[in-house]
Amino acid sequence: MRHFVGKPLRLAALGVLALALAAATLTAQYNMTVNKDRLLNAQNEPQNWLMMNGDYAATRYSKLSQINRENVKNLRMVWALALGGLQDVGQNGPENELNPLVDNGFMYTSDGWGTIYKIDARDPNRGQLVWVTDPGVKHQGNFPRTRGVALWEDLVIANLPDGRVIAIKRDTGEILWDKMVAAANEFGTKERFVTAPIPVARTSPCSGAPALRSRRSRPCRTPSRSARGIWSVHG
């Protein structure tokens, strides 16, 4: 398990993650945790992207209007940041299918092997790594597949390719707790997550499914401050 706290640095544009989120420059700084009220009213904070699909309705819609149908053709890459997670990914690369989360100008994302990154995106001309937390997913027997992270209170919640759920302190990148959730299904196949965690009240439900992607789902709930008392329901 590796944890890196980055100093301000410029990274070469290696084309892994190209982001142009400086369109909504924040005029004031604040220190707010992500709570129930903010998530229920996520559409009222268009400068932020607090949930994987934008809101609980999964509309994936932003109220920002600076980029529109008329000027979208003029978009150009402003900066790019190279992430890791490219080892043992096969010819098709990692299945890193997620939307980075943004709160107060800071971005939270993951690579295919579950390493979590906090990026300072407040400067419109460059992105800077704040910290990198590698939870140590073993490559053998697992797939480089992630579907997103969640923000809750002062934590980043992540489902990992090996079936674990972790909570990371988003100020420091320190792992607060680490819990194995996935189990073998009735066919003897290890379950794997196919979606991002979704915070609800004081728990963070996480959905999983067998590796063969059957229609059977496996929601679970994990307490936000501790992995004790974790439970799951097979559906």
N, C-alpha and C positions, 0 to 999 in steps of 0.2 A: 504494500500500500504506500503510495507516494503522495506527498502534498507539497506544492510549490506556491510560494507567495511571490508574485512578480514585482519587480521594480519597474518604474516607467521605462518603456523601451519601444523602439520602432521595429516592427516585424516586416519582412519582405512580403510582398503580395504574391503568395504562392498559389492562390486561387482555390483554397479549400472553402473559405467562407467569405463571400463578398456581401457587404451590408451597407446600405445607405439609409440609416435611420436618423440622420442629423436634420431631417426636414422639420422636426418638432423640437426646437431648442427650448430647454427648460429655463425659465427666467428666475426661478427660486429653488433653493435647495430645501429638502425636508427629510426627516427621518421617521418614516412610518412603516409599521409592520403590515403585512398583508393579512387582513382579517376578513371575517364573513361579510361585513358591509361593503368593503371595497370590491370583493369578488362579485357580490350580487349586483353591484353598480359599475362593473368594469367598463361598460360603454361610456360612462361619464368621465373616464380618464383616457381619452384617445392618444395622449402622449405616451402612455404605457401599454404594455401587452402582458397582462397578468396571468393569463391562462393559455394553455396549448391552442385552443380553438377560439380564443378571444373572450368567450363568456360561457355560461352554463348551457346556453342554447346552441353552442357550437356554430354561431353564425359566421365566424371568420371574417367579420366586417369591421372596418375601421372608419371612424368619423372624420379622420384627417382629410383635409381637402386641398392641401398645397400641391399634391400630385393628383392630376386629373386626366381625363381622356385626351385633352388637348395637348398637354405637355409631357405625357408619359413617354413619348417617343424620344424625348431629349435626355432621358436618364442616362447617366454614365457612372461607372464604378468610381467611387471616391477613395475607398480604402478596402483592403482585404487583410484577413488575419489567418495565418496558417495554424490549423489544429493538428493533433496527433491522431492516433487510432487507425493508422493505415497498415499495420502489420497483420499478416495472416487473414486477409479479407477476401482472397480469391480474385478471380478475374473481373468480377462485377463490382468490386469495391464494397465498402460498408453500407449497410442499409440504415443510414442515418437520416430518418424521415421525421423531422421535427421542426417546429417553429420556435426560435429563441424567445425567451421571455424577457421583457424589459420593464424595469421599475426605476424611476428617477434617473434615467440615463445609463443605468448599468444593465448589462445583458447577461443572461444565464443560458448556457447551452451545453450540449454533450456531444462526444464523438461516438462512433459505432461500438466501441468497447466499454462505454459507460463512464469514461473520464469526464468530469464536470469542469466547466470553465466559467469564471466570472470575468467579464470584459467591461472596461470603462469606455463607453461609447459617447461620452459627452462632447468630446472634441470632434467637430465635423470633418477634420482632415486626417484623423487616424484613430485606430482602436488600440487599447492597451490592456494586456492581461493583468488582472488584479491577483487572482490566484487560480491554481489548477489542482484539482483533487482526483487522484487516480485510486479507485477502490480496489484495484488488483483483481479484476476479472480474469480467470484463466481462459486462454484462447482455446485450448483443446477441449472438445466436447460442447462448445458454445458457439453462437453465431454473433457476428458484429452487427447487432441490430438494436437500435434504440428508437423510441417513439416520443421522447420529450420528458421534460421535468415539470415540477410544480413548485410554486411559492406559497408558503404558509407561515404566518407569524415572521420569525427571523430565520426561517429555515428554507433550504432547497431540498425537496423530496425527489428522489430518483428511483425508477425501476431499472434494474441492471440485467444485462443479457444472461447472467447465470441464475436468475430467479430471486436475487436479494432485493430488498428495499432499504435505502439508506436515507438518513437525514443529515444535512450538512449545514453548519452555521454559515449564513451567507456573508457575514462580515469578515470571517477569518478563513473559511474553507475547511474547517475542522469537522470531521465526521462525528456527529453526536451519538448516533446509534446505527446499527447494521443488523438486519434481520433477514434470514432465509424464509421466503414465503412459498415459493413454488415447490411442488411435490410431484411424484410420479402419478400419472393418470391410470385408468383401468387397463390401458394397453401397455403399461410399463414404460411409457414415454414421458420424459421430463417436461413439465409445463414451462412455457416461456411467455413473457409479457408481449402483448401486441398493441399496447396503447400507453399513453402517458398517465401518471397519477392525476386524480381529480380531488382537490381539497373540499371537504364538506365539514362544517362545524369544527370540532376539535380533532377530527380524524382525517386521514388521507387515503381514501379508497384507491385501490390499484387493481386494474383488470388484467387477467392473464388468460392464456389459452394453451392447449397442447401444441407441441412443436409442429404437428401436422396441420395446424390451422383448421381444426374442426369447428363446428358451430357452438361447441360447448364453451361457456365462459366461466371464469373463476374470479368473481370480485372478492376483495378482501379489504379489511380496515386496519390501519396502523395508527396508534396514538402518536401525536406529533412530538411530544417531549421525551418519550421513552418507548422502547420496543417491547416492554413488558405488557402483557395482556393482549397481545396481537391475536386476531382471530380472522378466520376466512370462511366463506360460504361457497360451496360448489353449486352451480346452477345448470 
